[in-house]
């Protein structure tokens, strides 16, 4: 039905380039990476390592969240950024984005 308010969701994503200067093996970086991942998941984020899988000194992490307002998503992203910066890893860069997911019946398949 046109004009009827339907479900909407605000989503956020954080992409981080993490550096592990003391790690010479994948096992050496695993503890720090698991700690960050677990703390983000405790906030309600979905987390995935997006690459590079074979470089012990570096990892790219993507974390996504969903909330009912853009302010709530921005707050979650800010908390996630703090988690990244508190760790004992170096952060090369952090990029974030917020968008509205508003499916209309005409767009759904």
Rosetta blueprint (number, residue, H / E / L):
1 X L
2 X L
3 X L
4 X L
5 X L
6 X L
7 X L
8 X L
9 X E
10 X E
11 X E
12 X E
13 X E
14 X E
15 X E
16 X E
17 X E
18 X E
19 X E
20 X L
21 X L
22 X L
23 X L
24 X L
25 X L
26 X H
27 X H
28 X H
29 X H
30 X H
31 X H
32 X H
33 X H
34 X H
35 X H
36 X H
37 X H
38 X H
39 X H
40 X H
41 X H
42 X H
43 X L
44 X L
45 X L
46 X E
47 X E
48 X E
49 X E
50 X E
51 X E
52 X L
53 X L
54 X L
55 X L
56 X L
57 X L
58 X E
59 X E
60 X E
61 X E
62 X E
63 X E
64 X E
65 X E
66 X E
67 X E
68 X L
69 X L
70 X H
71 X H
72 X H
73 X H
74 X H
75 X H
76 X H
77 X H
78 X H
79 X H
80 X H
81 X H
82 X H
83 X H
84 X H
85 X H
86 X H
87 X L
88 X L
89 X L
90 X E
91 X E
92 X E
93 X E
94 X E
95 X E
96 X E
97 X E
98 X E
99 X E
100 X E
101 X E
102 X L
103 X L
104 X L
105 X L
106 X L
107 X L
108 X L
109 X L
